[in-house]
Amino acid sequence: MEVNNRTKELHEKNSRLEEQNEIIDEKNKNITASILYAKRIQQSLMATEKQIEKTLGRLKKKSKEKD
């Protein structure tokens, strides 16, 4: 009888652990999705290297024209 009780107890603990793991996995997915979303927003607001080079080229050209 004690073995049956212990087995039942272990099954219940396993079940709770599985539920907690599912909750943690879901939260982890949400956090990762939020981070990726924030990264996309930041990248969309940042100028690309080509844009910076193009702007610097124009500024240098204008500077030379004034000289």
PyRosetta script that sets phi, psi and omega in degrees:
from pyrosetta import init, pose_from_sequence

init()
pose = pose_from_sequence("MEVNNRTKELHEKNSRLEEQNEIIDEKNKNITASILYAKRIQQSLMATEKQIEKTLGRLKKKSKEKD")
pose.set_psi(1, -40.1)
pose.set_omega(1, -179.8)
pose.set_phi(2, -63.4)
pose.set_psi(2, -37.3)
pose.set_omega(2, 178.7)
pose.set_phi(3, -64.6)
pose.set_psi(3, -41.2)
pose.set_omega(3, 178.4)
pose.set_phi(4, -63.4)
pose.set_psi(4, -41.6)
pose.set_omega(4, 178.5)
pose.set_phi(5, -63.9)
pose.set_psi(5, -43.4)
pose.set_omega(5, 179.9)
pose.set_phi(6, -64.6)
pose.set_psi(6, -41.6)
pose.set_omega(6, 178.5)
pose.set_phi(7, -62.0)
pose.set_psi(7, -45.1)
pose.set_omega(7, 178.7)
pose.set_phi(8, -61.4)
pose.set_psi(8, -43.5)
pose.set_omega(8, 179.1)
pose.set_phi(9, -60.9)
pose.set_psi(9, -43.4)
pose.set_omega(9, 178.9)
pose.set_phi(10, -65.2)
pose.set_psi(10, -39.3)
pose.set_omega(10, 177.8)
pose.set_phi(11, -63.3)
pose.set_psi(11, -40.9)
pose.set_omega(11, 178.7)
pose.set_phi(12, -64.7)
pose.set_psi(12, -42.4)
pose.set_omega(12, 178.3)
pose.set_phi(13, -64.7)
pose.set_psi(13, -41.9)
pose.set_omega(13, 177.6)
pose.set_phi(14, -61.2)
pose.set_psi(14, -41.5)
pose.set_omega(14, 179.9)
pose.set_phi(15, -62.4)
pose.set_psi(15, -45.1)
pose.set_omega(15, 177.9)
pose.set_phi(16, -62.7)
pose.set_psi(16, -40.7)
pose.set_omega(16, 178.9)
pose.set_phi(17, -64.0)
pose.set_psi(17, -39.7)
pose.set_omega(17, 178.4)
pose.set_phi(18, -63.7)
pose.set_psi(18, -41.2)
pose.set_omega(18, 177.9)
pose.set_phi(19, -63.0)
pose.set_psi(19, -43.7)
pose.set_omega(19, 179.5)
pose.set_phi(20, -64.6)
pose.set_psi(20, -38.5)
pose.set_omega(20, 177.3)
pose.set_phi(21, -63.1)
pose.set_psi(21, -39.8)
pose.set_omega(21, 178.2)
pose.set_phi(22, -63.5)
pose.set_psi(22, -41.1)
pose.set_omega(22, 178.6)
pose.set_phi(23, -63.9)
pose.set_psi(23, -44.8)
pose.set_omega(23, 179.6)
pose.set_phi(24, -63.3)
pose.set_psi(24, -43.0)
pose.set_omega(24, 178.8)
pose.set_phi(25, -60.6)
pose.set_psi(25, -43.0)
pose.set_omega(25, -179.7)
pose.set_phi(26, -64.5)
pose.set_psi(26, -44.3)
pose.set_omega(26, 178.7)
pose.set_phi(27, -63.9)
pose.set_psi(27, -39.3)
pose.set_omega(27, 178.5)
pose.set_phi(28, -62.2)
pose.set_psi(28, -42.8)
pose.set_omega(28, 177.8)
pose.set_phi(29, -61.6)
pose.set_psi(29, -42.6)
pose.set_omega(29, 180.0)
pose.set_phi(30, -64.6)
pose.set_psi(30, -42.2)
pose.set_omega(30, 179.3)
pose.set_phi(31, -64.0)
pose.set_psi(31, -45.5)
pose.set_omega(31, 179.6)
pose.set_phi(32, -61.4)
pose.set_psi(32, -43.0)
pose.set_omega(32, 178.8)
pose.set_phi(33, -62.4)
pose.set_psi(33, -40.7)
pose.set_omega(33, 179.2)
pose.set_phi(34, -64.2)
pose.set_psi(34, -41.7)
pose.set_omega(34, 179.2)
pose.set_phi(35, -63.9)
pose.set_psi(35, -44.4)
pose.set_omega(35, 179.7)
pose.set_phi(36, -64.5)
pose.set_psi(36, -38.5)
pose.set_omega(36, 178.1)
pose.set_phi(37, -63.4)
pose.set_psi(37, -45.7)
pose.set_omega(37, 178.6)
pose.set_phi(38, -62.2)
pose.set_psi(38, -38.9)
pose.set_omega(38, 179.0)
pose.set_phi(39, -62.9)
pose.set_psi(39, -43.1)
pose.set_omega(39, 178.8)
pose.set_phi(40, -63.3)
pose.set_psi(40, -40.4)
pose.set_omega(40, 178.6)
pose.set_phi(41, -62.9)
pose.set_psi(41, -46.4)
pose.set_omega(41, 179.9)
pose.set_phi(42, -61.3)
pose.set_psi(42, -43.5)
pose.set_omega(42, -179.1)
pose.set_phi(43, -65.7)
pose.set_psi(43, -34.6)
pose.set_omega(43, -179.8)
pose.set_phi(44, -70.0)
pose.set_psi(44, -26.4)
pose.set_omega(44, -179.1)
pose.set_phi(45, -87.3)
pose.set_psi(45, -20.1)
pose.set_omega(45, -178.1)
pose.set_phi(46, -86.0)
pose.set_psi(46, 140.3)
pose.set_omega(46, 176.9)
pose.set_phi(47, -71.9)
pose.set_psi(47, 143.8)
pose.set_omega(47, 177.9)
pose.set_phi(48, -78.5)
pose.set_psi(48, 163.8)
pose.set_omega(48, 179.8)
pose.set_phi(49, -60.4)
pose.set_psi(49, -39.1)
pose.set_omega(49, 179.8)
pose.set_phi(50, -65.0)
pose.set_psi(50, -39.6)
pose.set_omega(50, 178.6)
pose.set_phi(51, -63.4)
pose.set_psi(51, -41.2)
pose.set_omega(51, 179.5)
pose.set_phi(52, -64.8)
pose.set_psi(52, -45.9)
pose.set_omega(52, 179.5)
pose.set_phi(53, -61.7)
pose.set_psi(53, -40.5)
pose.set_omega(53, 179.6)
pose.set_phi(54, -63.4)
pose.set_psi(54, -44.6)
pose.set_omega(54, 179.2)
pose.set_phi(55, -65.0)
pose.set_psi(55, -43.9)
pose.set_omega(55, 178.3)
pose.set_phi(56, -62.6)
pose.set_psi(56, -38.7)
pose.set_omega(56, 177.6)
pose.set_phi(57, -61.3)
pose.set_psi(57, -42.9)
pose.set_omega(57, 178.6)
pose.set_phi(58, -64.4)
pose.set_psi(58, -42.1)
pose.set_omega(58, -180.0)
pose.set_phi(59, -64.6)
pose.set_psi(59, -40.1)
pose.set_omega(59, 178.5)
pose.set_phi(60, -64.8)
pose.set_psi(60, -40.8)
pose.set_omega(60, 179.6)
pose.set_phi(61, -62.8)
pose.set_psi(61, -44.1)
pose.set_omega(61, 179.0)
pose.set_phi(62, -65.0)
pose.set_psi(62, -37.5)
pose.set_omega(62, 179.5)
pose.set_phi(63, -64.2)
pose.set_psi(63, -41.8)
pose.set_omega(63, -179.5)
pose.set_phi(64, -68.2)
pose.set_psi(64, -36.2)
pose.set_omega(64, 179.7)
pose.set_phi(65, -63.4)
pose.set_psi(65, -34.0)
pose.set_omega(65, -179.3)
pose.set_phi(66, -72.8)
pose.set_psi(66, -27.9)
pose.set_omega(66, -177.8)
pose.set_phi(67, -74.1)
pose.dump_pdb("model.pdb")
